[in-house]
Every structure is written in structure tokens, then in C-alpha cells.
Amino acid sequence: MRALVQRVTRAQVTVDGEVVGSIRTGLLIYLGVAPLDTAEIADHLAQRLVRMRIFSDAQGKMNHCLLDRNGSALVVSQFTLFADNRRGHRPAFTDAGSPELARELCRVFVAQLRLLGVADVQAGQFGSHMAVESVNDGPVTIVATSAEVPWSADCG
């Protein structure tokens, strides 16, 4: 799995002019699924992301995680995170998981965020053309993979 994580002051997803997900302070998580990803990998990535220390403390240092801040999460499925643009001018997406696998693992990931205590978890609409609006706070944007996600066991 691959996630593009943004610390935001607000974010929302609109489909056909209707807001399907909206959050205030928290994380906007674009989530990509690879063919060999599993529910266990989705669980593991969710655990690591909610504990990733990217929110500022009173001294302005990034020492707090999403759980410390009682922040929200907005998850948007994003197969284009697995784009291969090494050749030509049109990216290939053969490294992305199937839509069926991605739909299921995004569902598992969102459920795991809720189980971990994220109070407000919203999601985009899988397979739809979505308009995503956000205000990146910092800006803080981090690429995380299931194999290497920065985190601290102390947080949360």
C-alpha cells in the first residue's frame, strides 16, 4: 500500500456536485493499493498513520499524532499513486491492485481507523470522479508505504 498523507485544516470530497466527505483538522489520506496487499497490511498502515507524529506541540515541534489531537481523517482511494511514468508520456497503472481488491482494502483501512479511535473518519466515493479540496497545514505532505512508515510507539 502507498499513502500520500497531508496534514490539513480542512478537506472535502465532492462527487457530481454533492459533498460526500468533509473534515476539519486532521489528515487527508490518498490511499493506493498494490496487487499483493492484504487486510493485515491495511491494518498495519492505519495503525502507523494515526500514530505518525506530524502535529505541532506548544513549542512548534512535530511531536503529536492524530490521536493526540483528536483529529479527523478523510480517505480517498487513489490508484494513480502506483503510476509508472518511466517510459513514454502516458503513465501505466499496471502496478496498482484490481478495483475489487482496492475497494475492499480501502474499506478495511477506513474501518481500522475507526477502531483505533479516530473520532471522525470520512471517505471519498470509490470509483467515482471526485473533486478534492483541501487546505494543507504547514504544508506537511508525507509519502508513506506499508513497508516504511515513520511513527512512534509512544504516541496515542
C-alpha positions in Angstrom: 0.0 0.0 0.0 1.0 3.5 -0.6 -0.4 6.6 1.0 0.1 10.3 0.4 -0.7 11.9 3.7 -1.4 15.7 4.1 -1.9 17.5 7.4 -4.9 19.7 6.8 -7.0 22.3 8.5 -10.0 21.2 6.3 -10.7 18.9 3.3 -13.7 17.7 1.4 -14.6 15.4 -1.5 -17.4 16.2 -3.9 -19.0 13.9 -6.4 -21.4 15.3 -9.0 -21.7 18.5 -7.0 -22.5 16.7 -3.7 -20.2 16.7 -0.8 -19.6 13.0 0.2 -16.9 13.6 2.8 -15.7 16.6 4.8 -13.3 17.1 7.7 -11.7 19.8 9.7 -8.3 19.5 11.3 -6.7 16.1 10.6 -5.3 14.0 7.8 -6.2 13.8 4.1 -5.1 10.3 3.1 -4.8 9.4 -0.5 -4.6 5.6 -0.5 -3.2 3.3 -3.2 -3.5 -0.5 -3.2 -1.0 -2.9 -4.8 -1.8 -6.3 -6.1 -0.2 -8.2 -3.2 -1.7 -6.0 -0.4 -3.8 -7.7 2.3 -6.1 -6.7 5.1 -3.2 -7.2 7.5 -1.2 -4.6 5.5 -4.1 -2.2 5.6 -4.4 -2.6 9.4 -0.7 -2.1 9.9 -0.6 1.1 7.7 -3.7 2.5 9.5 -2.0 1.9 12.9 1.2 3.6 11.8 -0.5 6.6 10.2 -2.7 7.5 13.3 0.5 7.5 15.4 2.7 9.4 13.0 3.9 12.5 14.8 3.2 15.3 12.4 1.2 17.7 14.5 2.9 20.5 16.4 3.2 20.7 20.1 3.3 24.0 22.1 6.9 24.6 21.1 6.1 24.2 17.4 7.8 20.8 17.1 6.0 17.9 15.4 5.5 15.7 18.5 1.8 15.0 18.3 -0.1 12.4 16.3 -3.7 12.3 15.0 -4.9 10.5 18.1 -3.3 13.1 20.4 -5.1 15.9 18.5 -8.5 14.0 18.3 -8.3 14.9 14.6 -10.3 13.6 11.7 -9.3 11.6 8.6 -10.6 11.8 5.0 -9.6 8.8 2.9 -9.6 8.9 -0.8 -8.8 5.9 -3.0 -6.0 6.8 -5.4 -4.8 4.1 -7.8 -2.6 6.7 -9.6 -0.2 6.6 -6.6 1.1 3.5 -8.4 1.7 5.2 -11.7 4.8 4.1 -13.7 6.0 7.0 -15.7 9.5 5.8 -16.5 8.8 5.5 -20.3 6.7 7.5 -22.7 4.3 10.2 -21.9 1.3 8.2 -20.6 1.7 6.7 -17.2 1.0 2.9 -16.8 -1.1 1.7 -13.8 -0.2 -2.0 -14.0 1.4 -1.8 -10.5 -2.0 -0.9 -9.0 -4.2 -3.5 -7.4 -7.5 -4.5 -9.1 -10.5 -2.3 -8.4 -12.1 -5.2 -6.4 -9.1 -5.5 -4.1 -8.7 -1.8 -3.7 -12.4 -1.3 -2.8 -12.1 -4.0 -0.1 -8.8 -2.8 1.3 -9.9 0.8 1.4 -13.0 -0.3 3.4 -10.7 -2.3 5.8 -8.4 0.7 6.2 -11.3 3.1 7.0 -12.7 0.6 9.5 -9.4 0.2 11.2 -9.0 4.0 11.6 -12.3 4.0 13.4 -11.3 1.0 15.6 -8.1 2.8 16.5 -10.1 5.7 17.9 -10.2 8.3 15.1 -13.4 10.1 16.0 -14.4 11.3 12.6 -13.4 9.2 9.6 -14.8 10.2 6.2 -14.2 8.7 2.8 -14.5 9.5 -0.9 -16.7 7.5 -3.2 -14.7 4.6 -4.7 -14.6 4.5 -8.4 -16.2 7.9 -8.9 -14.7 11.1 -10.5 -14.0 13.1 -7.3 -13.2 16.7 -6.7 -10.9 17.0 -3.7 -10.4 20.3 -1.9 -8.0 20.8 1.0 -6.0 23.3 2.9 -2.6 21.8 3.6 -1.4 22.9 7.0 2.3 23.6 7.1 2.4 22.4 4.4 3.0 18.9 5.6 2.8 16.2 3.0 4.3 12.7 3.5 4.5 9.7 1.3 4.1 6.5 3.3 4.3 2.9 2.3 3.2 -0.2 4.2 6.9 -1.2 4.4 8.3 2.1 5.7 6.1 4.5 7.7 7.7 6.8 10.3 6.0 6.6 13.6 6.5 6.4 17.4 5.2 3.8 19.7 4.8 6.5 22.4 2.1 8.3 20.6 -1.6 7.6 21.1 
